[in-house]
């Protein structure tokens, strides 16, 4: 990878709700993506519940597509709600499918994590659990900065657009840090300061 390449990031939201705050946060990230990086979204809704009997007959086509897109992406951006101090079942299910052998999809993949919640904690516990899940899969999660969008029901308008300027600015900072994290992993021999951070 060189400085002229476009970094391809696969983003997915752990919420299926039509007016999801987390999907809105992912859409905001797409809007604010820095130059040299593009985020494209994968919808987890069509992925069936994991069943070893199904896998033994072959991965469903939608699962094959999901696994292929993870493999082809330079990095992932996972945006998760918090359900009962953890991640939603739909997100865990997708991770279970993508991590089945052969060719475990998360191995060595740079990963960013965000989350939005109406609570004051802003998905901190769900993100901690998600990091724990990704650890044995050797997903290379960026540790800092972190994005916990609290009181999120007040930070988006009725159309799902982020209206909180401070949060928008922080997401820009986060995405620039994620870009540098990806470059450091994909091209570790580059110097620490590249001089073209947006």
N, CA, C and O of each residue as an XYZ file, in Angstrom:
792
protein
N       0.849     -1.201      0.000
C       0.000      0.000      0.000
C       0.877      1.241      0.000
O       1.879      1.275      0.715
N       0.537      2.253     -0.773
C       1.279      3.501     -0.771
C       0.322      4.658     -0.543
O      -0.890      4.460     -0.451
N       0.864      5.860     -0.452
C       0.062      7.028     -0.094
C      -0.966      7.395     -1.147
O      -1.867      8.189     -0.877
N      -0.846      6.823     -2.361
C      -1.819      7.115     -3.412
C      -2.987      6.125     -3.411
O      -3.952      6.302     -4.155
N      -2.900      5.084     -2.577
C      -3.939      4.071     -2.536
C      -5.152      4.568     -1.767
O      -5.030      5.391     -0.860
N      -6.327      4.062     -2.136
C      -7.523      4.305     -1.344
C      -7.697      3.146     -0.381
O      -7.796      1.991     -0.798
N      -7.733      3.454      0.905
C      -7.925      2.442      1.932
C      -9.397      2.048      1.932
O     -10.273      2.900      2.084
N      -9.666      0.758      1.761
C     -11.041      0.265      1.700
C     -11.434     -0.299      3.056
O     -10.851     -1.270      3.538
N     -12.434      0.329      3.660
C     -12.912     -0.077      4.980
C     -14.327     -0.626      4.841
O     -15.204      0.033      4.281
N     -14.544     -1.832      5.352
C     -15.874     -2.423      5.380
C     -16.522     -2.074      6.716
O     -15.993     -2.409      7.776
N     -17.674     -1.396      6.659
C     -18.378     -1.019      7.877
C     -19.668     -1.801      8.033
O     -20.360     -2.073      7.052
N     -19.991     -2.162      9.268
C     -21.290     -2.781      9.513
C     -21.791     -2.427     10.899
O     -21.021     -2.283     11.848
N     -23.110     -2.292     10.984
C     -23.792     -1.919     12.222
C     -24.406     -3.153     12.857
O     -24.942     -4.021     12.167
N     -24.323     -3.222     14.175
C     -24.904     -4.338     14.899
C     -26.378     -4.196     15.178
O     -26.948     -5.009     15.905
N     -27.012     -3.180     14.618
C     -28.440     -2.962     14.827
C     -29.190     -3.121     13.513
O     -28.738     -2.656     12.467
N     -30.344     -3.786     13.579
C     -31.184     -3.962     12.392
C     -32.314     -2.952     12.338
O     -33.054     -2.906     11.356
N     -32.458     -2.149     13.368
C     -33.578     -1.209     13.449
C     -33.480     -0.168     12.345
O     -32.396      0.336     12.054
N     -34.611      0.152     11.732
C     -34.614      1.072     10.605
C     -34.069      2.445     10.987
O     -33.337      3.060     10.211
N     -34.420      2.924     12.170
C     -33.946      4.238     12.620
C     -32.856      4.090     13.677
O     -32.819      4.833     14.658
N     -31.985      3.138     13.464
C     -30.918      2.828     14.414
C     -29.951      3.994     14.594
O     -29.498      4.592     13.618
N     -29.640      4.309     15.839
C     -28.642      5.335     16.136
C     -27.254      4.875     15.688
O     -26.431      5.690     15.270
N     -27.000      3.580     15.776
C     -25.690      3.070     15.398
C     -25.493      3.056     13.889
O     -24.402      3.342     13.396
N     -26.549      2.723     13.158
C     -26.461      2.826     11.703
C     -26.298      4.284     11.288
O     -25.578      4.588     10.337
N     -26.968      5.182     12.003
C     -26.795      6.613     11.742
C     -25.358      7.043     12.022
O     -24.800      7.862     11.292
N     -24.760      6.493     13.073
C     -23.361      6.815     13.380
C     -22.433      6.288     12.284
O     -21.468      6.955     11.911
N     -22.725      5.095     11.772
C     -21.931      4.549     10.675
C     -22.081      5.405      9.424
O     -21.099      5.658      8.726
N     -23.292      5.852      9.137
C     -23.507      6.731      7.990
C     -22.751      8.049      8.159
O     -22.241      8.608      7.188
N     -22.681      8.540      9.398
C     -21.913      9.755      9.673
C     -20.439      9.528      9.383
O     -19.776     10.384      8.798
N     -19.926      8.370      9.793
C     -18.529      8.046      9.511
C     -18.273      8.018      8.010
O     -17.240      8.497      7.542
N     -19.219      7.455      7.255
C     -19.080      7.442      5.788
C     -19.018      8.862      5.231
O     -18.245      9.153      4.318
N     -19.838      9.731      5.793
C     -19.881     11.126      5.352
C     -18.573     11.861      5.651
O     -18.149     12.720      4.879
N     -17.938     11.520      6.770
C     -16.775     12.257      7.255
C     -15.447     11.572      6.953
O     -14.406     11.993      7.455
N     -15.474     10.527      6.142
C     -14.261      9.764      5.845
C     -13.185     10.660      5.234
O     -13.471     11.432      4.319
N     -11.953     10.565      5.729
C     -10.879     11.414      5.192
C     -10.475     11.010      3.780
O     -10.746      9.897      3.329
N      -9.830     11.926      3.107
C      -9.304     11.657      1.770
C      -8.344     10.472      1.841
O      -7.528     10.370      2.758
N      -8.455      9.589      0.868
C      -7.587      8.429      0.837
C      -8.167      7.214      1.529
O      -7.519      6.171      1.614
N      -9.401      7.348      2.029
C     -10.056      6.219      2.699
C     -11.527      6.216      2.325
O     -12.168      7.267      2.301
N     -12.062      5.044      2.036
C     -13.481      4.920      1.716
C     -14.128      3.852      2.573
O     -13.541      2.792      2.790
N     -15.347      4.121      3.070
C     -16.095      3.146      3.863
C     -17.294      2.682      3.054
O     -18.072      3.501      2.564
N     -17.442      1.392      2.914
C     -18.643      0.853      2.286
C     -19.322     -0.077      3.286
O     -18.657     -0.760      4.065
N     -20.653     -0.095      3.254
C     -21.450     -0.718      4.315
C     -21.988     -2.083      3.878
O     -22.447     -2.267      2.751
N     -21.911     -3.024      4.813
C     -22.511     -4.338      4.611
C     -23.683     -4.480      5.576
O     -23.541     -4.230      6.773
N     -24.843     -4.883      5.051
C     -26.045     -5.069      5.857
C     -26.054     -6.487      6.422
O     -26.042     -7.455      5.662
N     -26.074     -6.617      7.748
C     -26.036     -7.930      8.381
C     -27.393     -8.633      8.403
O     -27.459     -9.818      8.731
N     -28.467     -7.935      8.065
C     -29.819     -8.480      8.222
C     -30.042     -9.818      7.506
O     -30.699    -10.689      8.078
N     -29.527    -10.029      6.280
C     -29.829    -11.289      5.584
C     -29.049    -12.504      6.089
O     -29.334    -13.629      5.677
N     -28.062    -12.296      6.980
C     -27.239    -13.423      7.428
C     -28.060    -14.319      8.357
O     -28.598    -13.836      9.354
N     -28.167    -15.604      8.054
C     -28.988    -16.497      8.879
C     -28.308    -16.793     10.213
O     -27.119    -16.524     10.384
N     -29.069    -17.347     11.155
C     -28.485    -17.776     12.419
C     -27.472    -18.884     12.164
O     -27.697    -19.780     11.351
N     -26.351    -18.802     12.880
C     -25.306    -19.803     12.676
C     -25.810    -21.187     13.074
O     -26.422    -21.367     14.127
N     -25.539    -22.147     12.216
C     -25.927    -23.529     12.447
C     -24.862    -24.408     11.791
O     -24.659    -24.340     10.579
N     -24.185    -25.229     12.586
C     -23.125    -26.070     12.056
C     -23.628    -27.007     10.957
O     -22.891    -27.329     10.025
N     -24.893    -27.446     11.069
C     -25.455    -28.309     10.026
C     -25.500    -27.595      8.682
O     -25.218    -28.183      7.638
N     -25.866    -26.297      8.729
C     -25.878    -25.504      7.494
C     -24.461    -25.353      6.956
O     -24.220    -25.533      5.763
N     -23.517    -25.017      7.852
C     -22.129    -24.827      7.416
C     -21.566    -26.103      6.801
O     -20.810    -26.045      5.831
N     -21.930    -27.257      7.361
C     -21.418    -28.518      6.833
C     -21.855    -28.758      5.394
O     -21.208    -29.499      4.655
N     -22.960    -28.123      5.003
C     -23.422    -28.240      3.614
C     -22.823    -27.143      2.726
O     -23.026    -27.131      1.512
N     -22.091    -26.234      3.346
C     -21.481    -25.123      2.612
C     -21.999    -23.794      3.115
O     -23.166    -23.681      3.490
N     -21.136    -22.780      3.125
C     -21.551    -21.461      3.577
C     -22.690    -20.931      2.699
O     -22.616    -21.048      1.475
N     -23.747    -20.349      3.296
C     -24.765    -19.670      2.484
C     -24.117    -18.569      1.648
O     -23.087    -18.017      2.036
N     -24.717    -18.250      0.505
C     -24.131    -17.273     -0.408
C     -23.896    -15.925      0.259
O     -22.873    -15.287      0.011
N     -24.837    -15.473      1.113
C     -24.678    -14.169      1.773
C     -23.504    -14.210      2.751
O     -22.809    -13.211      2.936
N     -23.287    -15.361      3.371
C     -22.145    -15.508      4.279
C     -20.843    -15.531      3.492
O     -19.856    -14.922      3.905
N     -20.833    -16.220      2.372
C     -19.648    -16.208      1.508
C     -19.313    -14.787      1.083
O     -18.144    -14.399      1.064
N     -20.334    -14.012      0.743
C     -20.119    -12.622      0.334
C     -19.547    -11.807      1.487
O     -18.617    -11.023      1.295
N     -20.099    -11.988      2.679
C     -19.619    -11.273      3.858
C     -18.156    -11.621      4.139
O     -17.333    -10.729      4.349
N     -17.841    -12.888      4.143
C     -16.467    -13.331      4.396
C     -15.508    -12.792      3.329
O     -14.398    -12.363      3.645
N     -15.942    -12.818      2.070
C     -15.103    -12.320      0.981
C     -14.856    -10.825      1.116
O     -13.740    -10.354      0.897
N     -15.898    -10.078      1.476
C     -15.728     -8.629      1.593
C     -14.842     -8.259      2.778
O     -14.094     -7.284      2.710
N     -14.918     -9.026      3.860
C     -13.989     -8.806      4.972
C     -12.556     -9.051      4.507
O     -11.658     -8.253      4.775
N     -12.359    -10.159      3.811
C     -11.018    -10.510      3.337
C     -10.468     -9.442      2.403
O      -9.288     -9.101      2.481
N     -11.313     -8.909      1.516
C     -10.840     -7.944      0.515
C     -10.673     -6.534      1.068
O      -9.974     -5.713      0.474
N     -11.310     -6.250      2.198
C     -11.192     -4.916      2.799
C      -9.825     -4.765      3.468
O      -9.243     -5.737      3.949
N      -9.329     -3.532      3.489
C      -8.087     -3.245      4.207
C      -8.324     -3.207      5.717
O      -7.407     -3.449      6.502
N      -9.554     -2.906      6.114
C      -9.867     -2.772      7.536
C     -11.374     -2.860      7.723
O     -12.135     -2.858      6.756
N     -11.793     -2.939      8.986
C     -13.207     -2.988      9.333
C     -13.552     -1.839     10.274
O     -12.717     -1.389     11.059
N     -14.796     -1.372     10.183
C     -15.339     -0.435     11.162
C     -16.647     -1.033     11.660
O     -17.627     -1.111     10.919
N     -16.653     -1.453     12.913
C     -17.817     -2.086     13.517
C     -18.485     -1.086     14.457
O     -17.840     -0.517     15.337
N     -19.775     -0.884     14.259
C     -20.532      0.054     15.107
C     -21.594     -0.749     15.851
O     -22.459     -1.370     15.232
N     -21.526     -0.734     17.171
C     -22.384     -1.634     17.939
C     -23.234     -0.913     18.985
O     -22.747     -0.012     19.668
N     -24.497     -1.305     19.109
C     -25.294     -0.908     20.264
C     -24.843     -1.703     21.488
O     -23.963     -2.559     21.403
N     -25.460     -1.403     22.617
C     -25.212     -2.190     23.827
C     -26.527     -2.791     24.297
O     -27.476     -2.074     24.615
N     -26.569     -4.116     24.335
C     -27.737     -4.850     24.828
C     -27.297     -5.668     26.045
O     -26.446     -6.550     25.929
N     -27.873     -5.377     27.195
C     -27.566     -6.145     28.412
C     -26.065     -6.244     28.681
O     -25.538     -7.321     28.959
N     -25.388     -5.093     28.592
C     -23.949     -4.984     28.856
C     -23.093     -5.674     27.799
O     -21.903     -5.890     28.031
N     -23.660     -6.026     26.646
C     -22.896     -6.750     25.649
C     -23.326     -6.318     24.249
O     -24.097     -5.371     24.087
N     -22.816     -7.026     23.244
C     -23.158     -6.724     21.860
C     -24.437     -7.451     21.468
O     -24.779     -8.451     22.098
N     -25.150     -6.990     20.460
C     -26.367     -7.662     20.006
C     -26.067     -9.038     19.416
O     -24.970     -9.289     18.917
N     -27.056     -9.917     19.482
C     -26.914    -11.244     18.912
C     -26.628    -11.218     17.427
O     -25.886    -12.062     16.924
N     -27.209    -10.256     16.713
C     -27.006    -10.199     15.261
C     -25.535     -9.963     14.919
O     -25.035    -10.499     13.930
N     -24.843     -9.167     15.730
C     -23.430     -8.906     15.487
C     -22.584    -10.120     15.857
O     -21.687    -10.506     15.107
N     -22.868    -10.718     17.007
C     -22.123    -11.929     17.414
C     -22.326    -13.034     16.389
O     -21.385    -13.759     16.064
N     -23.546    -13.170     15.876
C     -23.839    -14.183     14.871
C     -23.009    -13.967     13.605
O     -22.458    -14.920     13.054
N     -22.920    -12.733     13.148
C     -22.127    -12.428     11.954
C     -20.651    -12.742     12.184
O     -19.977    -13.283     11.308
N     -20.158    -12.396     13.371
C     -18.760    -12.696     13.698
C     -18.538    -14.204     13.731
O     -17.511    -14.689     13.255
N     -19.492    -14.950     14.288
C     -19.362    -16.408     14.338
C     -19.262    -17.001     12.937
O     -18.423    -17.868     12.692
N     -20.110    -16.542     12.016
C     -20.046    -17.035     10.645
C     -18.700    -16.686      9.996
O     -18.062    -17.532      9.370
N     -18.284    -15.432     10.157
C     -17.079    -14.966      9.461
C     -15.803    -15.595     10.018
O     -14.783    -15.644      9.331
N     -15.859    -16.071     11.247
C     -14.657    -16.599     11.887
C     -14.510    -18.107     11.753
O     -13.540    -18.682     12.246
N     -15.471    -18.755     11.084
C     -15.359    -20.208     10.935
C     -14.262    -20.554      9.933
O     -14.084    -19.858      8.933
N     -13.519    -21.647     10.210
C     -12.524    -22.088      9.227
C     -13.213    -22.670      7.995
O     -14.370    -23.085      8.071
N     -12.525    -22.701      6.880
C     -11.139    -22.268      6.707
C     -11.042    -20.755      6.474
O     -12.044    -20.094      6.198
N      -9.843    -20.229      6.588
C      -9.558    -18.823      6.284
C     -10.341    -17.892      7.212
O     -11.184    -17.115      6.761
N     -10.057    -17.979      8.495
C     -10.677    -17.123      9.500
C     -10.524    -15.666      9.101
O      -9.406    -15.176      8.938
N     -11.653    -14.968      8.941
C     -11.663    -13.689      8.221
C     -11.071    -12.514      8.993
O     -10.663    -11.531      8.375
N     -11.012    -12.579     10.318
C     -10.562    -11.430     11.105
C      -9.054    -11.443     11.383
O      -8.513    -10.469     11.907
N      -8.392    -12.513     11.043
C      -6.988    -12.668     11.388
C      -6.121    -11.567     10.779
O      -6.033    -11.438      9.558
N      -5.482    -10.773     11.644
C      -4.583     -9.718     11.187
C      -5.266     -8.513     10.577
O      -4.606     -7.674      9.965
N      -6.586     -8.411     10.735
C      -7.336     -7.322     10.104
C      -7.399     -6.110     11.033
O      -7.839     -6.247     12.174
N      -6.970     -4.918     10.577
C      -7.159     -3.706     11.388
C      -8.649     -3.433     11.585
O      -9.436     -3.547     10.645
N      -9.033     -3.071     12.813
C     -10.443     -2.892     13.135
C     -10.638     -1.639     13.974
O      -9.903     -1.394     14.930
N     -11.640     -0.851     13.601
C     -12.093      0.261     14.421
C     -13.459     -0.062     14.999
O     -14.252     -0.764     14.371
N     -13.738      0.445     16.194
C     -15.009      0.194     16.871
C     -15.618      1.520     17.307
O     -14.936      2.385     17.857
N     -16.918      1.662     17.050
C     -17.680      2.805     17.534
C     -18.984      2.285     18.131
O     -19.344      1.122     17.949
N     -19.683      3.158     18.844
C     -20.991      2.770     19.354
C     -21.771      3.985     19.811
O     -21.196      4.985     20.241
N     -23.097      3.886     19.712
C     -23.979      4.987     20.113
C     -25.095      4.434     20.986
O     -25.614      3.343     20.746
N     -25.454      5.211     22.006
C     -26.504      4.778     22.927
C     -27.173      5.996     23.542
O     -26.519      7.020     23.737
N     -28.470      5.911     23.853
C     -29.139      7.002     24.574
C     -28.642      7.144     26.006
O     -28.884      8.168     26.644
N     -27.951      6.129     26.518
C     -27.487      6.163     27.904
C     -26.264      7.065     28.045
O     -25.688      7.507     27.051
N     -25.878      7.331     29.278
C     -24.699      8.170     29.528
C     -23.405      7.394     29.323
O     -22.335      7.997     29.239
N     -23.484      6.059     29.241
C     -22.274      5.249     29.113
C     -21.845      5.058     27.663
O     -20.681      4.757     27.402
N     -22.755      5.225     26.729
C     -22.382      5.203     25.319
C     -21.731      3.929     24.826
O     -20.758      4.011     24.077
N     -22.210      2.763     25.200
C     -21.768      1.441     24.724
C     -20.370      1.035     25.194
O     -19.740      0.181     24.570
N     -19.881      1.621     26.267
C     -18.528      1.280     26.721
C     -18.422     -0.189     27.092
O     -17.392     -0.813     26.837
N     -19.476     -0.759     27.694
C     -19.399     -2.169     28.097
C     -19.506     -3.092     26.892
O     -18.824     -4.115     26.833
N     -20.350     -2.742     25.935
C     -20.462     -3.551     24.720
C     -19.152     -3.541     23.936
O     -18.726     -4.574     23.418
N     -18.518     -2.380     23.849
C     -17.265     -2.300     23.112
C     -16.164     -3.100     23.797
O     -15.336     -3.726     23.135
N     -16.158     -3.075     25.127
C     -15.182     -3.873     25.870
C     -15.385     -5.353     25.586
O     -14.420     -6.093     25.394
N     -16.636     -5.782     25.559
C     -16.926     -7.191     25.268
C     -16.571     -7.535     23.830
O     -16.061     -8.622     23.562
N     -16.833     -6.626     22.907
C     -16.489     -6.872     21.506
C     -14.984     -7.038     21.345
O     -14.533     -7.897     20.587
N     -14.213     -6.235     22.042
C     -12.754     -6.387     21.998
C     -12.342     -7.769     22.494
O     -11.453     -8.407     21.929
N     -13.002     -8.220     23.557
C     -12.708     -9.542     24.098
C     -13.009    -10.630     23.066
O     -12.233    -11.575     22.921
N     -14.117    -10.506     22.356
C     -14.495    -11.488     21.339
C     -13.491    -11.509     20.202
O     -13.170    -12.576     19.678
N     -12.988    -10.333     19.812
C     -12.081    -10.244     18.668
C     -10.646    -10.663     19.013
O      -9.852    -10.937     18.113
N     -10.309    -10.715     20.306
C      -8.939    -11.043     20.708
C      -8.495    -12.421     20.225
O      -7.433    -12.516     19.609
N      -9.258    -13.508     20.472
C      -8.782    -14.816     19.990
C      -8.827    -14.958     18.473
O      -8.254    -15.894     17.916
N      -9.509    -14.027     17.806
C      -9.561    -14.042     16.343
C      -8.407    -13.253     15.728
O      -8.284    -13.158     14.507
N      -7.557    -12.685     16.604
C      -6.403    -11.893     16.169
C      -6.804    -10.681     15.348
O      -6.080    -10.263     14.444
N      -7.983    -10.111     15.673
C      -8.364     -8.843     15.073
C      -7.558     -7.725     15.698
O      -7.456     -7.648     16.923
N      -6.984     -6.859     14.885
C      -6.085     -5.815     15.383
C      -6.883     -4.535     15.642
O      -6.889     -3.611     14.828
N      -7.549     -4.507     16.788
C      -8.428     -3.388     17.147
C      -7.596     -2.190     17.585
O      -6.688     -2.324     18.405
N      -7.909     -1.017     17.035
C      -7.244      0.211     17.464
C      -7.693      0.543     18.892
O      -8.891      0.606     19.170
N      -6.737      0.753     19.786
C      -7.063      0.961     21.192
C      -7.466      2.390     21.532
O      -8.288      2.611     22.421
N      -6.897      3.347     20.836
C      -7.154      4.749     21.182
C      -7.000      5.613     19.939
O      -6.107      5.372     19.127
N      -7.870      6.632     19.777
C      -8.980      7.023     20.655
C     -10.158      6.061     20.547
O     -10.163      5.160     19.709
N     -11.150      6.263     21.400
C     -12.355      5.452     21.389
C     -13.566      6.359     21.176
O     -13.550      7.528     21.563
N     -14.621      5.808     20.555
C     -15.825      6.594     20.283
C     -17.004      5.976     21.019
O     -17.524      4.936     20.616
N     -17.425      6.632     22.111
C     -18.622      6.247     22.853
C     -19.618      7.395     22.726
O     -19.517      8.382     23.455
N     -20.567      7.279     21.823
C     -21.527      8.366     21.600
C     -22.662      8.207     22.604
O     -23.583      7.419     22.389
N     -22.594      8.956     23.698
C     -23.642      8.881     24.719
C     -24.738      9.897     24.430
O     -24.563     10.807     23.619
N     -25.874      9.728     25.107
C     -27.029     10.612     24.871
C     -27.287     10.772     23.370
O     -27.611     11.856     22.885
N     -27.133      9.655     22.653
C     -27.139      9.713     21.189
C     -28.493     10.113     20.611
O     -28.560     10.622     19.492
N     -29.564      9.888     21.357
C     -30.889     10.265     20.848
C     -31.038     11.768     20.691
O     -31.965     12.235     20.030
N     -30.126     12.534     21.299
C     -30.156     13.995     21.193
C     -29.136     14.520     20.182
O     -29.055     15.729     19.960
N     -28.364     13.634     19.572
C     -27.268     14.062     18.700
C     -27.531     13.819     17.220
O     -26.693     14.135     16.376
N     -28.698     13.256     16.907
C     -29.100     13.051     15.519
C     -30.473     13.687     15.315
O     -31.287     13.734     16.237
N     -30.722     14.177     14.097
C     -32.047     14.707     13.820
C     -32.984     13.577     13.391
O     -32.598     12.409     13.409
N     -34.195     13.921     13.013
C     -35.189     12.908     12.657
C     -34.838     12.132     11.395
O     -35.398     11.064     11.146
N     -33.923     12.657     10.606
C     -33.484     11.977      9.391
C     -32.226     11.140      9.621
O     -31.691     10.550      8.683
N     -31.758     11.090     10.861
C     -30.563     10.322     11.172
C     -29.268     11.051     10.900
O     -28.211     10.422     10.842
N     -29.319     12.352     10.733
C     -28.109     13.141     10.478
C     -27.523     13.612     11.806
O     -28.241     14.091     12.684
N     -26.201     13.466     11.934
C     -25.516     13.914     13.139
C     -25.537     15.441     13.208
O     -25.049     16.113     12.300
N     -26.099     15.983     14.282
C     -26.214     17.435     14.419
C     -25.329     17.990     15.528
O     -25.256     19.204     15.714
N     -24.664     17.118     16.257
C     -23.802     17.565     17.355
C     -22.398     17.822     16.810
O     -21.697     16.890     16.419
N     -22.000     19.079     16.788
C     -20.736     19.474     16.171
C     -19.536     18.840     16.880
O     -18.599     18.391     16.220
N     -19.554     18.799     18.196
C     -18.427     18.234     18.940
C     -18.238     16.756     18.603
O     -17.109     16.294     18.441
N     -19.343     16.016     18.496
C     -19.258     14.600     18.160
C     -18.769     14.413     16.732
O     -17.949     13.535     16.461
N     -19.270     15.236     15.819
C     -18.802     15.156     14.425
C     -17.288     15.381     14.363
O     -16.573     14.649     13.680
N     -16.814     16.390     15.075
C     -15.379     16.690     15.062
C     -14.570     15.530     15.633
O     -13.484     15.222     15.143
N     -15.109     14.885     16.677
C     -14.383     13.767     17.273
C     -14.352     12.560     16.337
O     -13.353     11.843     16.283
N     -15.432     12.336     15.605
C     -15.447     11.233     14.640
C     -14.421     11.482     13.535
O     -13.763     10.545     13.082
N     -14.280     12.725     13.101
C     -13.241     13.067     12.128
C     -11.861     12.715     12.689
O     -11.041     12.105     12.003
N     -11.614     13.105     13.942
C     -10.339     12.781     14.596
C     -10.141     11.271     14.667
O      -9.049     10.763     14.412
N     -11.199     10.571     15.012
C     -11.111      9.110     15.135
C     -10.778      8.475     13.786
O      -9.914      7.601     13.712
N     -11.448      8.900     12.730
C     -11.220      8.309     11.411
C      -9.813      8.590     10.902
O      -9.217      7.740     10.241
N      -9.279      9.759     11.198
C      -7.898     10.041     10.825
C      -6.928      9.147     11.582
O      -5.933      8.686     11.024
N      -7.224      8.901     12.867
C      -6.391      7.985     13.651
C      -6.502      6.566     13.116
O      -5.507      5.845     13.047
N      -7.722      6.161     12.733
C      -7.919      4.833     12.174
C      -7.140      4.681     10.863
O      -6.545      3.635     10.604
N      -7.153      5.716     10.058
C      -6.398      5.689      8.802
C      -4.913      5.450      9.069
O      -4.280      4.641      8.390
N      -4.365      6.146     10.044
C      -2.956      5.973     10.369
C      -2.682      4.581     10.957
O      -1.637      3.988     10.691
N      -3.623      4.066     11.755
C      -3.499      2.722     12.319
C      -3.444      1.677     11.193
O      -2.625      0.758     11.230
N      -4.310      1.826     10.209
C      -4.342      0.898      9.083
C      -3.025      0.957      8.308
O      -2.446     -0.075      7.969
N      -2.565      2.169      8.037
C      -1.319      2.323      7.287
C      -0.136      1.738      8.049
O       0.767      1.151      7.453
N      -0.146      1.900      9.357
C       0.962      1.380     10.160
C       1.003     -0.142     10.103
O       2.078     -0.741     10.082
N      -0.177     -0.766     10.079
C      -0.241     -2.226     10.016
C       0.044     -2.726      8.603
O       0.769     -3.703      8.416
N      -0.533     -2.045      7.609
C      -0.381     -2.498      6.223
C       0.990     -2.160      5.646
O       1.498     -2.879      4.785
N       1.585     -1.077      6.114
C       2.897     -0.660      5.610
C       3.775     -0.281      6.796
O       4.056      0.901      6.995
N       4.216     -1.263      7.593
C       4.901     -0.968      8.850
C       6.246     -0.288      8.709
O       6.786      0.209      9.698
N       6.799     -0.250      7.522
C       8.101      0.380      7.344
C       8.013      1.871      7.041
O       9.035      2.541      6.894
N       6.779      2.394      6.946
C       6.645      3.832      6.748
C       7.082      4.563      8.011
O       6.966      4.009      9.104
N       7.588      5.808      7.891
C       7.976      6.561      9.083
C       6.764      6.896      9.937
O       5.628      6.833      9.466
N       7.004      7.248     11.180
C       5.914      7.535     12.118
C       5.060      8.717     11.680
O       3.851      8.723     11.915
N       5.667      9.719     11.048
C       4.903     10.902     10.609
C       4.938     10.958      9.081
O       5.999     11.089      8.471
N       3.747     10.856      8.479
C       3.684     10.845      7.016
C       3.513     12.234      6.415
O       3.865     12.453      5.256
N       2.983     13.168      7.183
C       2.869     14.537      6.706
C       1.682     14.815      5.833
O       1.569     15.914      5.289
N       0.761     13.833      5.672
C      -0.381     14.099      4.814
C      -1.687     13.661      5.474
O      -2.636     13.266      4.796
N      -1.723     13.735      6.798
C      -2.957     13.442      7.535
C      -3.965     14.539      7.235
O      -3.631     15.723      7.280
N      -5.201     14.148      6.927
C      -6.240     15.126      6.594
C      -6.926     15.615      7.856
O      -7.832     16.445      7.784
